[in-house]
Amino acid sequence: MTHLKRVVKRQLPGRIITTGFALVILLGAFLLLLPCSVKPGAEVTFVDALFTSTSAVCVTGLIAIDTADHFTAFGQGVVALLIQIGGLGVTSLGVGLMIAAGKRVSIRSRLLVKEALNIDNYKGIVKLVKAVLIMTLCFEAVGAFLSFLVFVQDYSPVRALGISIFHSIAAFNNSGFDILGGLRNLIPYQDNILLNMTTCFLIIFGGIGFLVILDILKMRNFRKLSLHSKAVITTSAILIVAGTLLLKATENISWMGAFFHSVSARTAGFSTYSIGEFTNAGLFVLCILMFIGASPGSTGGGIKTSTFFVLVQYTKSMFTKEDANAFKRSIPKQSITKAFGITILSGAVICLVVFLMCILEPKFDFMQIFFEVISAFGTVGLSTGITPYLSDAGKLVIILMMFVGRLGAVTLISMWIDRQQPNVRYTEETVVIG
């Protein structure tokens, strides 16, 4: 046991976080295969259970089998728990349990939380974890109450309460799971203003990141917010408005439907209209929103709004011949380099997986495959309807893509970097560009 602890201590944070997520996914898959999890007469294969568990832990929402039609109340509870664990993060939840048990949080644990939440320093890690857990419970409680007011009109109070709690957890953690059955998602409620707005409220606050929420609560003035918070809020607002206008222009849907999908495409994955009936133009708009995704330190995926913001500001600086800046603050070169690295690496991974899926699933057209892969990478969960019909090999590729999308390509690469490379500077030489 002592030797095992020493081995764990020597592991890099990226490896521990990745291993933790993988173990939770495997445990979830086995729990979903238990007889008490599967409804009588329903068939759940190991690949389908693994797909569901991965989608839940990676807060994606893509489903190979319908959650309500195949799993019992216990199985649906397991899915909800996996979503909660995936949204909060394995390390954050682990530290939260240590705090609740009154145990001391070690430096190693703080390092893991720092890595998982993508923050710069150790200052206030314990307070941050406490705040994250409290905020999560508060948002989900409010969301469950408002959702209950809608679902109780169509279901018994007990069933409505279960659906409301599940829906609130899925929405705040930006996971597009539903337990209404029949692969309908929220289509039956496309005209319900309260449920649409409640869901969007949960998605937005779950997607902007805990650090931004805390900054807003502390400063209560946009001008006093950090550059990160300003970048996240501004970019999120612009993407929501632009997405709404473009979807309304390309699709025959209501303004509320356009707004809902513009919000949901940023890693949540709920839908009130059939995505399979969208035009290629509308699907392309959704792909852009899914690729950008949510914000750092949130429950969502994608390259993140702050990354997109930095790329835009740097591109603008190339034309103005000024240093990259925003809101009267300069953007560090390290942030610019990291933004470009994340974007290029993410694009390369997507291209590789799209190529593999085109080979494995020749029966589907390119846009269907491209949309599915982007949805998996952005941990969104929107689909044109092809997910249940993928081959086992195709499902395994999407499982891997969801895993990469949740942890981030940079985190996975950091698994193999165990020491700092010497800082060697070479003589500069010009490379012709453009």
C-alpha positions in Angstrom: 0.0 0.0 0.0 2.9 2.4 0.9 4.6 1.5 -2.4 1.3 2.2 -4.3 1.1 5.7 -2.7 4.6 6.5 -3.7 3.9 5.5 -7.3 0.8 7.7 -7.3 2.7 10.6 -5.9 5.3 10.3 -8.6 2.7 10.5 -11.4 2.0 13.7 -13.3 -1.3 15.5 -12.6 -2.4 14.9 -16.2 -2.0 11.2 -15.8 -3.8 11.1 -12.5 -6.7 13.1 -13.8 -7.0 11.0 -17.0 -6.8 7.7 -15.0 -9.4 9.0 -12.6 -11.9 9.8 -15.4 -11.2 6.5 -17.1 -11.8 4.5 -13.9 -15.1 6.3 -13.2 -16.2 5.6 -16.8 -15.4 1.9 -16.5 -17.2 1.7 -13.1 -20.2 3.5 -14.5 -20.3 1.1 -17.5 -20.4 -2.0 -15.2 -23.1 -0.4 -13.0 -25.2 0.3 -16.0 -24.9 -3.4 -17.0 -26.3 -4.6 -13.6 -29.8 -6.3 -13.8 -31.2 -3.6 -11.5 -30.1 -0.9 -14.0 -31.6 -2.4 -17.1 -35.4 -2.5 -17.8 -37.0 -5.9 -18.3 -36.9 -6.8 -22.0 -34.3 -4.1 -22.9 -31.0 -5.0 -24.3 -27.8 -3.2 -23.3 -24.5 -4.3 -24.7 -21.1 -3.5 -23.1 -20.3 -1.1 -25.9 -23.6 0.7 -25.3 -23.1 0.9 -21.6 -19.5 2.1 -22.1 -20.8 4.7 -24.6 -23.5 5.9 -22.1 -21.1 6.1 -19.2 -18.5 7.9 -21.3 -21.1 10.4 -22.6 -22.3 11.0 -19.0 -18.9 11.4 -17.4 -17.6 13.6 -20.3 -20.9 15.6 -19.9 -21.6 15.1 -23.6 -25.1 13.8 -24.1 -24.7 11.6 -27.2 -26.7 8.4 -26.7 -26.4 5.1 -28.4 -29.5 3.9 -26.6 -32.4 5.9 -25.1 -31.8 6.5 -21.4 -35.4 6.3 -20.4 -36.4 3.4 -22.5 -33.4 1.1 -21.5 -32.6 2.0 -17.9 -34.5 1.7 -14.7 -34.8 4.5 -12.1 -31.6 3.1 -10.6 -29.8 3.1 -13.9 -31.0 6.7 -14.6 -29.7 7.6 -11.1 -26.3 6.2 -12.0 -26.3 8.3 -15.2 -27.2 11.4 -13.2 -24.4 10.7 -10.7 -21.9 10.2 -13.5 -22.9 13.5 -15.1 -22.5 15.2 -11.7 -19.0 13.7 -11.2 -18.0 14.5 -14.7 -19.2 18.1 -14.5 -17.5 18.9 -11.2 -14.5 16.9 -12.1 -13.2 13.8 -10.4 -10.4 15.7 -8.5 -12.7 18.6 -7.4 -15.3 16.1 -6.1 -12.6 14.1 -4.3 -11.3 17.2 -2.6 -14.8 18.2 -1.7 -15.4 14.9 0.0 -12.1 15.3 1.9 -13.2 18.7 3.1 -16.6 17.3 4.1 -14.9 14.6 6.1 -12.7 17.2 7.8 -9.5 15.8 6.4 -6.5 18.0 5.5 -6.1 18.7 1.8 -2.6 17.9 0.7 -0.4 20.0 -1.7 -0.7 17.1 -4.2 -4.5 17.3 -4.1 -4.4 21.1 -4.5 -2.1 20.6 -7.6 -4.6 18.2 -9.1 -7.5 20.7 -8.6 -5.4 23.5 -10.1 -4.7 21.4 -13.1 -8.4 20.2 -13.4 -9.9 23.7 -13.1 -7.2 25.2 -15.3 -6.2 28.0 -12.8 -2.9 29.7 -12.4 -2.0 29.3 -8.7 -2.8 27.4 -5.5 -4.2 30.4 -3.7 -7.6 29.7 -2.2 -8.0 26.2 -3.7 -10.0 24.9 -0.7 -12.3 27.9 -0.7 -12.7 27.6 -4.4 -13.7 24.0 -4.2 -16.2 24.8 -1.4 -17.7 27.6 -3.5 -17.9 25.4 -6.6 -19.9 22.7 -4.7 -22.2 25.2 -3.1 -22.9 27.0 -6.3 -23.6 23.8 -8.1 -26.1 22.7 -5.5 -27.8 26.1 -5.5 -28.1 26.4 -9.3 -29.3 22.8 -9.6 -31.9 23.2 -6.8 -33.3 26.4 -8.5 -33.3 24.6 -11.9 -35.0 21.5 -10.5 -37.8 23.6 -8.8 -38.5 25.6 -12.0 -38.4 22.5 -14.2 -40.8 20.7 -11.7 -43.4 23.4 -12.4 -43.4 22.3 -16.0 -43.1 18.6 -15.8 -45.7 18.2 -13.0 -48.3 19.2 -15.6 -47.6 16.0 -17.6 -46.3 13.5 -15.0 -47.1 12.4 -11.5 -45.5 14.5 -8.8 -42.9 11.7 -8.0 -42.0 11.1 -11.6 -41.9 14.9 -12.3 -39.6 15.4 -9.4 -37.2 12.7 -10.7 -37.2 14.2 -14.2 -36.7 17.7 -12.9 -33.7 16.8 -10.8 -32.2 14.8 -13.6 -32.8 17.6 -16.1 -31.4 20.3 -13.8 -28.2 18.2 -13.2 -27.8 17.6 -17.0 -28.5 21.2 -17.9 -26.1 22.9 -15.4 -23.4 20.4 -16.2 -23.9 21.0 -19.9 -24.9 17.5 -20.7 -27.7 16.9 -23.1 -29.2 13.8 -21.5 -33.0 13.5 -21.0 -35.2 10.8 -19.5 -38.4 11.6 -21.4 -38.1 8.6 -23.7 -38.4 7.9 -27.4 -35.3 9.9 -28.3 -37.4 13.0 -28.2 -35.1 15.2 -26.0 -37.0 18.4 -25.3 -39.0 18.6 -28.6 -42.3 18.2 -26.8 -41.6 21.4 -24.9 -40.3 23.5 -27.7 -43.0 26.2 -27.0 -42.7 26.1 -23.3 -41.1 29.4 -22.3 -40.4 28.5 -18.7 -38.6 25.3 -19.4 -36.7 26.8 -22.4 -35.5 29.8 -20.3 -34.7 27.7 -17.3 -32.6 25.3 -19.3 -30.8 28.2 -21.1 -30.2 29.8 -17.7 -28.6 26.6 -16.3 -26.5 26.1 -19.5 -25.2 29.6 -19.6 -24.1 29.7 -16.0 -22.7 26.2 -16.1 -20.8 27.1 -19.2 -19.2 30.5 -18.3 -17.1 28.9 -15.6 -17.0 29.0 -11.8 -14.2 31.5 -11.7 -16.3 34.0 -13.7 -19.4 33.5 -11.5 -17.3 34.1 -8.4 -15.7 37.2 -10.0 -19.2 38.5 -10.8 -20.5 37.9 -7.3 -17.4 39.6 -5.8 -17.1 42.7 -8.1 -20.7 43.2 -9.2 -19.5 45.7 -11.8 -18.4 44.8 -15.3 -15.6 47.4 -15.3 -14.0 45.8 -12.2 -14.0 42.3 -13.5 -10.8 40.5 -14.5 -9.8 40.5 -18.2 -10.6 36.8 -18.2 -14.2 37.4 -17.0 -14.7 40.2 -19.4 -13.4 38.1 -22.3 -15.7 35.2 -21.4 -18.8 37.2 -20.9 -18.3 39.3 -24.0 -17.5 36.4 -26.2 -20.4 34.3 -24.9 -22.9 37.1 -25.4 -21.6 37.7 -29.0 -21.7 34.0 -29.9 -25.3 33.6 -28.5 -26.6 36.6 -30.4 -24.8 35.7 -33.6 -25.8 32.1 -33.4 -29.5 33.1 -32.8 -29.5 35.4 -35.8 -27.8 32.9 -38.1 -30.0 29.9 -37.1 -33.1 32.0 -37.5 -32.0 33.0 -41.0 -31.2 29.5 -42.1 -33.9 27.4 -40.3 -37.6 27.4 -40.2 -37.8 27.7 -36.4 -39.1 30.2 -33.9 -36.9 32.9 -32.3 -37.0 31.0 -29.0 -35.9 27.9 -30.9 -33.0 29.8 -32.5 -31.9 31.3 -29.2 -32.2 27.9 -27.4 -30.1 26.1 -29.9 -27.5 28.9 -30.0 -27.1 28.5 -26.3 -27.3 24.7 -26.3 -24.8 24.2 -29.1 -22.1 25.7 -26.8 -21.6 22.2 -25.2 -25.0 21.4 -23.7 -26.7 19.3 -26.4 -30.4 19.8 -25.7 -32.6 20.3 -28.6 -36.2 21.4 -29.1 -36.2 20.8 -32.9 -35.0 17.8 -34.8 -31.4 18.5 -35.7 -31.6 15.9 -38.5 -34.0 18.2 -40.4 -31.6 21.3 -40.2 -30.1 22.5 -43.5 -26.4 22.2 -44.1 -26.0 25.9 -43.4 -27.7 25.5 -40.0 -25.6 22.5 -39.1 -22.4 24.4 -40.1 -23.4 27.2 -37.7 -23.9 24.7 -34.9 -20.5 23.1 -35.7 -18.8 26.5 -35.3 -20.5 27.1 -31.9 -19.7 23.5 -30.8 -16.1 23.8 -31.7 -15.7 27.0 -29.7 -17.6 25.6 -26.8 -17.8 26.9 -23.2 -15.3 28.6 -21.0 -12.3 27.4 -18.9 -13.1 26.1 -15.4 -16.7 25.3 -16.5 -18.6 22.1 -17.1 -18.4 22.4 -20.9 -15.9 21.5 -23.6 -14.6 22.9 -26.9 -11.5 25.1 -27.4 -13.1 27.5 -25.0 -14.4 31.1 -25.4 -11.3 32.7 -24.0 -9.2 30.8 -26.6 -11.3 32.2 -29.4 -11.2 35.6 -27.8 -7.4 35.6 -27.8 -7.2 34.4 -31.4 -9.5 37.2 -32.5 -7.6 39.9 -30.6 -4.3 38.7 -31.9 -5.6 38.6 -35.5 -6.9 42.1 -35.1 -3.5 43.2 -33.8 -1.8 41.9 -37.0 -3.8 44.5 -39.0 -3.5 47.4 -36.5 0.3 46.8 -36.0 -0.3 47.0 -32.2 0.3 44.5 -29.5 -2.7 42.2 -28.8 -4.8 43.9 -26.1 -8.4 44.1 -24.9 -10.2 46.3 -22.3 -7.0 48.3 -21.8 -5.0 45.3 -20.9 -2.2 43.5 -22.9 -2.6 39.9 -23.6 0.5 37.9 -22.7 2.4 36.1 -25.5 2.1 32.9 -23.5 -1.7 33.0 -23.7 -1.5 33.7 -27.5 0.9 30.8 -28.0 -1.3 28.5 -26.0 -4.5 29.6 -27.8 -2.9 28.8 -31.2 -1.6 25.5 -29.9 -4.9 24.4 -28.5 -6.8 25.4 -31.7 -4.3 23.7 -34.1 -4.1 20.6 -32.0 -7.9 20.3 -31.7 -8.3 20.8 -35.4 -5.8 18.1 -36.2 -7.6 15.6 -33.8 -10.9 16.4 -35.4 -9.6 15.9 -38.9 -8.0 12.6 -38.0 -11.2 11.3 -36.3 -13.4 12.5 -39.2 -11.2 10.6 -41.6 -11.5 7.4 -39.5 -15.2 7.7 -39.2 -15.6 8.2 -43.0 -13.8 4.9 -43.4 -15.8 3.1 -40.7 -19.2 4.6 -41.4 -19.5 4.9 -45.3 -23.3 4.7 -45.1 -23.5 8.3 -43.6 -22.8 11.4 -45.6 -19.8 13.7 -44.7 -21.9 16.4 -42.9 -23.5 13.8 -40.6 -20.1 12.4 -39.7 -18.4 15.8 -39.3 -21.3 17.0 -37.1 -21.1 13.9 -34.9 -17.3 14.2 -34.4 -17.5 18.0 -33.6 -20.3 17.3 -31.2 -18.2 14.6 -29.4 -15.2 16.8 -29.3 -17.1 19.8 -27.9 -18.9 17.4 -25.4 -22.1 18.8 -26.8 -24.4 15.9 -27.5 -26.3 17.2 -30.5 -26.7 14.7 -33.3 -28.4 14.4 -36.6 -29.7 11.1 -35.4 -27.0 8.7 -36.5 -25.5 7.8 -33.1 -27.7 4.7 -32.4 -26.9 3.4 -35.9 -23.1 3.6 -35.6 -21.1 0.3 -35.8 -19.3 -0.8 -32.6 -16.1 0.4 -34.1 -17.6 3.8 -34.8 -19.0 4.0 -31.3 -15.6 3.2 -29.8 -14.0 6.1 -31.9 -16.7 8.5 -30.7 -16.1 7.3 -27.1 -12.4 8.1 -27.5 -13.3 11.5 -29.0 -15.6 12.4 -26.1 -12.9 11.4 -23.7 -10.3 13.6 -25.5 -12.9 16.5 -25.7 -13.6 16.4 -22.0 -10.0 16.2 -20.7 -8.6 18.4 -23.5 -5.8 17.5 -25.9 -3.3 19.5 -23.9 -4.0 17.6 -20.7 -3.7 14.3 -22.5 -0.3 15.3 -24.0 0.9 16.5 -20.6 0.6 12.9 -19.5 3.8 12.1 -21.3 5.8 15.2 -20.4 7.6 14.4 -17.1 10.3 17.0 -17.1 11.1 20.5 -18.2 13.0 20.7 -21.4 16.2 22.9 -21.3 15.5 26.4 -22.6 17.7 26.5 -25.7 17.7 29.5 -27.9 18.8 29.2 -31.6 19.8 31.8 -34.1 16.7 33.3 -35.8 16.1 32.9 -39.5 13.1 34.2 -41.6 10.4 31.8 -42.9 8.3 33.1 -45.8 4.7 33.3 -44.8 1.6 33.8 -47.0 
